[in-house]
Amino acid sequence: MHPADPLLSVRDLRIAIGPVDAVRGLSFDVRDGEVLAIVGESGAGKSLTARALLGMLPRGATAAGSARLRGETELVGARRQVYAGLWGRRIALVPQDALSALSPVHPVGDQLAAAVGSVRRVSRKEARARAVAALEQVGIADAGRRARAYPHEFSGGMRQRAVIAMAMINEPELVVADEPTTALDPGTQRHVLELLARRREETGASLVLVTHDLAAVEEHADRMLVMYAGRAVESGPVDEVFARPRAPYTAGLLASLPPDLSPALPAAEPLPGRARGGRVAGRRLPSIAGAPPTLAELPPGCAFAPRCPLARRAEPAELAEPAELAELAELAELAEPAEPAEPAELADDDRCRTELPEPQRLGDGEREVACHRWSELPDRPAELFLENV
Ligand SMILES: Nc1ncnc2c1ncn2[C@@H]1O[C@H](COP(=O)(O)OP(=O)(O)OP(=O)(O)O)[C@@H](O)[C@H]1O
């Protein structure tokens, strides 16, 4: 261990489920006390990544690569005993579904007390007092009485609070929250997320937050990792990524946000066009056309290329329409004979379709983008997605 080691360092993580490569070479760090959000559409590999860190992959899934806790403890492929020593103590999960994390046959307080007792030697009385205090810390009123209730006697929001209390009770260094609020109604979602963020701050833990909710990312995360088809397309500080996305996919995700959260789009400008995407205050929002690819049939090159306005723009067939070609041919007859296009240039034009983009560092290394054409992204990239409105 070296003091400069990040809390978690993931390198070239690959996860296969049977013949399907669901996570295909993912690298990222989580620093002390930070909130890293992992975002992306359904099927991007977010949950599998989160679960690999906790040794909780579904049956039939295999992980390769590396995920080291503080540079020393390897999590990928670790044995059960290794995880048993880490769960709750150093890493903890806040799952989507609180019922899956709580036993239906024991009172909530007993389960919290057992979690305390699994990590340190304490008297039953002390463990129980810690359990009641933990429920109080997550805003459950009358915690002494509630501690004696069973999970089914709690509302959904209260159960999720109890699960957060459980994850935090032994003050782990890393908390992984996998869509921690999707099962809740929007009002409760906000409160539960605020609570998670507050408890993270109070305990000083780092948090990996897997979410679809970009508004929550903007509000609660320090850095974000955008995934598409099992790879990272972009990562960096949240405010910088929101202010200036570099990958077209990130730009598309942000373009579909309400205008107050999407700085890439001027708030007052009504958008013309056909009905697609969401609507805010009578205005349609841009969206990314199409759907994510089937992982078993990934195209060669960039997986986002078939949906990417920049890649489409670069396709030789779409570079010029037939009418434009005729016009060009006429002009060419009048002009000096042009140099024939270099085969290398043509190949370069098609690289989105043929060459997998590797993550590259931008600037001081805080930002990474995996896109052949990131430098071609316009200043207001949301406009690229207007055709989908
Ligand atoms: N238990 C499973 N059995 C078979 N395939 C799975 C299983 N879990 C995940 N997969 C495959 O791995 C891909 C990535 O799944 P993962 O749950 O990590 O995506 P995600 O980004 O978290 O999506 P969501 O936002 O919908 O939860 C899925 O599209 C699916 O093909």
The ligand as an SDF file (V2000), in Angstrom:
LIG
                    3D

 31 33  0  0  0  0  0  0  0  0999 V2000
  -28.0570  -12.3020  -14.6920 N   0  0  0  0  0  0  0  0  0  0  0  0
  -27.7970  -12.1060  -15.9810 C   0  0  0  0  0  0  0  0  0  0  0  0
  -27.9220  -13.0820  -16.8800 N   0  0  0  0  0  0  0  0  0  0  0  0
  -27.6620  -12.9030  -18.1880 C   0  0  0  0  0  0  0  0  0  0  0  0
  -27.2080  -11.7390  -18.7000 N   0  0  0  0  0  0  0  0  0  0  0  0
  -27.0570  -10.7250  -17.8660 C   0  0  0  0  0  0  0  0  0  0  0  0
  -27.3350  -10.8270  -16.4480 C   0  0  0  0  0  0  0  0  0  0  0  0
  -27.0770   -9.6420  -15.8800 N   0  0  0  0  0  0  0  0  0  0  0  0
  -26.6570   -8.8380  -16.8710 C   0  0  0  0  0  0  0  0  0  0  0  0
  -26.6370   -9.4790  -18.0620 N   0  0  0  0  0  0  0  0  0  0  0  0
  -26.1900   -8.9300  -19.3640 C   0  0  0  0  0  0  0  0  0  0  0  0
  -25.2250   -7.9450  -19.1330 O   0  0  0  0  0  0  0  0  0  0  0  0
  -25.6210   -6.6930  -19.7080 C   0  0  0  0  0  0  0  0  0  0  0  0
  -25.2520   -5.5900  -18.7240 C   0  0  0  0  0  0  0  0  0  0  0  0
  -26.0840   -5.6980  -17.5940 O   0  0  0  0  0  0  0  0  0  0  0  0
  -26.0980   -4.6570  -16.4000 P   0  0  0  0  0  0  0  0  0  0  0  0
  -27.1750   -5.1180  -15.4670 O   0  0  0  0  0  0  0  0  0  0  0  0
  -24.7460   -4.4750  -15.8500 O   0  0  0  0  0  0  0  0  0  0  0  0
  -26.5390   -3.3370  -17.1760 O   0  0  0  0  0  0  0  0  0  0  0  0
  -26.9310   -1.9300  -16.5530 P   0  0  0  0  0  0  0  0  0  0  0  0
  -26.1340   -0.9070  -17.2640 O   0  0  0  0  0  0  0  0  0  0  0  0
  -26.8040   -1.9680  -15.0770 O   0  0  0  0  0  0  0  0  0  0  0  0
  -28.4460   -1.8290  -16.9780 O   0  0  0  0  0  0  0  0  0  0  0  0
  -29.6930   -1.3080  -16.0870 P   0  0  0  0  0  0  0  0  0  0  0  0
  -29.5210    0.1640  -16.0500 O   0  0  0  0  0  0  0  0  0  0  0  0
  -30.8720   -1.7450  -16.8860 O   0  0  0  0  0  0  0  0  0  0  0  0
  -29.6020   -1.9630  -14.7410 O   0  0  0  0  0  0  0  0  0  0  0  0
  -27.1180   -6.8380  -19.9460 C   0  0  0  0  0  0  0  0  0  0  0  0
  -27.5220   -6.1840  -21.1140 O   0  0  0  0  0  0  0  0  0  0  0  0
  -27.2940   -8.3020  -20.1480 C   0  0  0  0  0  0  0  0  0  0  0  0
  -27.0360   -8.5940  -21.5100 O   0  0  0  0  0  0  0  0  0  0  0  0
  1  2  1  0
  2  3  1  0
  2  7  2  0
  3  4  2  0
  4  5  1  0
  5  6  2  0
  6  7  1  0
  6 10  1  0
  7  8  1  0
  8  9  2  0
  9 10  1  0
 10 11  1  0
 11 12  1  0
 11 30  1  0
 12 13  1  0
 13 14  1  0
 13 28  1  0
 14 15  1  0
 15 16  1  0
 16 17  2  0
 16 18  1  0
 16 19  1  0
 19 20  1  0
 20 21  2  0
 20 22  1  0
 20 23  1  0
 23 24  1  0
 24 25  2  0
 24 26  1  0
 24 27  1  0
 28 29  1  0
 28 30  1  0
 30 31  1  0
M  END
$$$$
